[in-house]
Amino acid sequence: MEKNSGMFNFLHVSKWDLNPYQVLTLGFTVLIILGSVLLMLPIASTADTSMPFIDALFTATSAVCVTGLVVVDVGNYFTLFGQFVILLLIQAGGLGVMTLTTLMAVVLGRRIQLRDRMLIQESLNCLDMKGVVRLVIYITKVTFLIEFLGGTVLALRFAADYGWTGIYYGYWHAVSAFCNAGFDVFGGTTLCGYVDDPVVTFTLAGLIVFGGIGFAVMEDIWRNRSWRKIAVQTKVVLVTTIFLLALGTVGVFLLEYKNTTTIGNLSIAGKLLASFFQSVTARTAGFSMFDTGGLGDSALVFMLILMFIGASPGSTGGGIKTSTLAVIAAAIWSFIRGKDEVTLFNRAVASETILKALAIFFLSATLVFFVTMYLCVAENIPALKIVFEVVSAFATVGLSTGITPDLSSDGKFVLIIMMLIGRVGVFTFAMSIALKKEKNKYHHPMGKFTIG
């Protein structure tokens, strides 16, 4: 038998015959299990005993899925070894399993076959397979460069307050921010002390935004450097992102202006800075410059909307994605105006794309609804806090009102599943458990239905 040189062909020729969606989901699952085992080692924690399995599994899932929800204080509970394991899981989860595997194959001189390229395309959410290997190499270079530059700025700033430890804090949080993970290792002090510090705020926000707009978008901007030349996908992502950042900043500023537990005691400039950062972090990262549990109910609901939308396709963030929102909004606008064609930036949107966007929105909302209902029954916690935690897990945001450590083992496991689904994508997860797709052999007669 001829030897196959593909990276993943052992999955193809085996009796399992896994499809690309199953390979992606399995890859993240294996990484999570490996991380859980490492975090359970006595050397990983400062406690006298090993970390309980459910807590190790939750932390590893949160790191690999770049979420940031925690059941323990990362800075105080984990040793330097444990924190390093979490950092590696964040980096691996942020880059993606397929990116790392492809990079290893390139380094080893392995041939990247068609099936491999299909897997890379699916993992990076690319429109086609052309140039996916080149994109992987670009992603790796850009990731380390941006993390190094952002980490250097943060290291210099934190070193002024923490000495040599500040350098470690700077680079650690740069990786966490760019990967949109939201983990911090300050050990209880968190980032609240830097709520009105423009250096820390803008550096972290910049890292989060770059990680959240998607690697393909960054490459397109760098390659073309002209609004007329960049792809329509890039234009949609940029315009939607800017709109959501502005909307989020204004929303938080107005809703929390007088709330003394969040931004009420800050100056006008401090309020705007904190509101801007919260707008950035709410959609992807999970860092917080103030106690999220102190937000008013109206602000929590507003945060829910931003978290549910999330980042952009092919990025390190979760949610239904900015492009999904843009396509649905364009379809609704076209329907209201009585137009048969849905367009974005003078380009028609395919009906298949519209149906996929609606399916993602419906599946995501349905999943959040049923998980919230279950936890409301299983946990003795206010409903608003539960739905906030569920959306935060699903959108891999990591903002929390502080109820995560109080959840039962069943509640934690449910959020673990939500984080995994949010990282691989609800559509990818659904396709990984769906039956094989079959083409229709015949078409049914058209029916008439009343809507609305």
HELIX and SHEET records of a PDB file:
HELIX    1   1 ASN A    9  VAL A   13  1                                   5    
HELIX    2   2 PRO A   20  LEU A   39  1                                  20    
HELIX    3   3 PRO A   42  ALA A   44  5                                   3    
HELIX    4   4 PHE A   53  VAL A   64  1                                  12    
HELIX    5   5 VAL A   74  TYR A   77  1                                   4    
HELIX    6   6 LEU A   80  LEU A   95  1                                  16    
HELIX    7   7 VAL A   97  VAL A  107  1                                  11    
HELIX    8   8 LEU A  114  LEU A  124  1                                  11    
HELIX    9   9 VAL A  132  TYR A  162  1                                  31    
HELIX   10  10 TRP A  164  PHE A  178  1                                  15    
HELIX   11  11 CYS A  192  TYR A  194  5                                   3    
HELIX   12  12 PRO A  198  ILE A  213  1                                  16    
HELIX   13  13 PHE A  215  ASN A  224  1                                  10    
HELIX   14  14 VAL A  232  LEU A  255  1                                  24    
HELIX   15  15 ILE A  268  ARG A  283  1                                  16    
HELIX   16  16 THR A  292  GLY A  294  5                                   3    
HELIX   17  17 ASP A  297  ILE A  309  1                                  13    
HELIX   18  18 THR A  322  ILE A  336  1                                  15    
HELIX   19  19 SER A  351  ALA A  378  1                                  28    
HELIX   20  20 ALA A  383  PHE A  394  1                                  12    
HELIX   21  21 THR A  404  ASP A  406  5                                   3    
HELIX   22  22 SER A  409  VAL A  424  1                                  16    
HELIX   23  23 VAL A  426  ILE A  433  1                                   8    
SHEET    1   A 2 THR A 343  LEU A 344  0                                        
SHEET    2   A 2 ARG A 347  ALA A 348 -1                                        
END                                                                             
